[in-house]
Amino acid sequence: MAEHEYEYEHGTPRGAVSAAPAAPAAVPLPFSTETYPGGGGRLVLVVRGELDLDTASALRRAAREALARSHTGLELDLRYVPFLDCSGLNVLLKLRCDAQAHGKSVTLGSRSPAVTRLLDLSGTASLFPRPR
């Protein structure tokens, strides 16, 4: 029998090398937010989990509520965000516009590598200064 020919047993070639089992997929972190007072009348909004189409509406609600309660604006802490897509970025951009309309600002404090990368690729990093 040639090297590429196999005898079949129960639909699988006998002597064929089977593929290694696939690694289990990483389980995404549950999405959550929390706020605490920051300096200068700001609130800090800590975001945990992926920011994507599934979580964009939850971020939008939490950020709007925090912005309304703040005196001067929000500082977003995105260090615990392992993934950010355009849906999440659109929420951040809309939040920035809403803040400006009310004489407030949005800054981005700590950022994960995923957040930094998308802001850099999209050319929007300069719109979100670091807090002073």
Helices and strands as residue ranges (DSSP letters): E 7-9, E 12-14, E 32-37, E 42-48, H 56-69, E 73-80, H 86-101, E 105-111, H 113-122, G 125-127
